[in-house]
């Protein structure tokens, strides 16, 4: 494209004046290749990313620049963004619109296309310079890693993921967590009670017509509120707000205690923690796997390189196995893992103990990612007939981590945590699996 033509296009004023927070988004989009934004309803996120696509398409130096806006379905993309794109591109002369393809061709050879994520494989083979994926939680998990990421590679394109949180069991949450520690990635959250875009009267009206979980999810960007009956959702949400889910380094001068929920044909979950100053609990690591015996988990613990103190296990470790005639606790002892048995207590008492413990905790955001996701998901089922939540928590994939956390809370409440004797680390014969275990 001739430089004079380019100058002519860049002097055209697009009828868009970003709000201060939208301008903040544009600056982050310019500064980072990959961005993950959790944003409350009615923020204007779709308008923002459409205009960012349009601006990038106009100002590019690349030949045949390609951009895409993708939502969970083709119909959604048309309903959400097509009118915006035509409105904001209206003053650019010689722009062509292809209604059947939801495509906008600019006079400099750039192109913006609206797409749906219903069939990710149908998008294979394209290349992209910039992509905006909206309502990410409802998009297939394979969309970005298998289709969009390769499409960005040739020309080192960028991507922005936007949406409102919808629980923790989806790719949007995975991206949100990964963005905190991945080089070249950025994340930011905008809650309605902070942005001021919606006034107090409107928020109060919305709150009065929605459940607490719905309001927290749609307007306060709560990751756990979409899980109806979430047991620890509020506590984990508070930890996030207080930046207590962060980088938690292992202290090599202190023993690491472990807290186990043991499954035979089901999952085994192991939480690893150290007690810090003032009784703060540093949850530094988490292991969860299934279909393996105790030797497998001993090996995984050895591979961490930690010096272990107490190993706390559930009361069913004292059960005699039918096929071996041996108690699990005795089998563990033969492997060098000497368990302390956590006192048995009603599940509700254990849940209460866990709720009391969580405010004392800081979690490593990377090594404890699956643990935190499971604690957020752990929930009670809703009884439609009685219109109340059932007392017994739902037993699903999240139960094992939640049980390990419950045993941890019980152990910390009932027992004195032990730190390593100084001489232990100077002794070459020191066995981390056989210290302070009775």
Secondary structure, DSSP 8 states (H G I E B T S, - for coil): --HHHHHHHHTS--S----HHHHHHHHHHHH-SEEEEEE-TTS-HHHHHHHHHHHHHHH--STT-EEEEEESSHHHHIIIIIHHHHHHTTTSTT-EEETTTTEEE-TTS-EEEEEE-TTGGGGTT---SEEEEESGGGS-THIIIIIIHHHHHTTT-EEEEEE----SSSHHHHHHHHHTTSTTEEEEEE-HHHH-SS-HHHHHHHHHTS-HHHHHHHHH--SSTTSTTBSSHHHHHHHHHTT-EE-----TTS-EEEEEE--SSSEEEEEEEEE-GGG-EEEEEEEEEES--HHHHHHHHHHHT--EEEEEE-GGGGSB-TTT--BHHHHHHHTT--EEE-----HHHHHHHHHHHHTTEEEETTTTHHHHHHHHH-BEEEETTTTEEEEEE--STTHHHHHHHHHHHHHHHHS------GGGGT-TT--TTSSS--
